[in-house]
Amino acid sequence: MQRAETYKKGGERTIVDTLDAIAVGEKSGMPIAPVMIYGDDVTHVVTEEGASRICMRRRVSRNVARRSRA
């Protein structure tokens, strides 16, 4: 899973306040904002909730492995 830092070098923000897609969706009358994903090596797309679950699962797995070694 690839995640982005909040700020790039030089203090430039990586995460924006709003996405252009939100305005496009509202202007077009869409119930939710459209999403466009592109890349040569994209294998999976995970929602924010899914990313949270992956991180939580990794943490639980690590704790279980530590306990089993003890």
N, C-alpha and C positions, 0 to 999 in steps of 0.2 A: 504494500500500500504506500503510495507516495503522498506526502503531505507538504504543505508550503509553510514557511516561516511567515510570521505576521509582517515583518519588515525586511526589505532587501538591503543590500549594502548601501550606505549613504542615507539611510532612514526613510527611503521611499516605501510606501505601503504596498504590500502584496494583495491584501484583501480590500476590496472596494466596498463602499457603503451600500450601493445598489447596483444591480446588474441591468444592462441595457435590455435584456430579455424580459424583465418585469414590465417595463414601459411598452414593449412590443406586444406582449400578451394582453395588457390592459387595453391598448389602442385597438387590438384586433378582436376584443371581446372573448378571449380564451379564458377558460376557468382557472388554468394554472399557466405559469410562464413556460415558454418553449425552451428546450435544451438542445444545444448542438455540441456534439462531441466529435473531435477529429484527432487523428494521430496515426502514425505508422505502426505503433506497437501497443495499442490499447487492447487489453484482453478482458477486463472487467470494469463495470461501472458500479460504484457503491454510493448509496445515499449517506448523508451525514449520520443518520441513525445507524446505518449499517457499519460505518466506520467506527462509531462508538462501541458497537457490539463486538467488533473484531478486536479492538484494544482491550475491552473488558475480558474477552475470552482468553487473550494472550496472558493477561495478568493472572487470571484464575489458573490457567495451565501451569504457569511458572510457580505459583504458590503450591499447587498440588505436587509438582515435581520436587520442590524443596522439602516438603513434608515427607515424601516417600524415601528420600535419601537419609533422613534423620533417624 
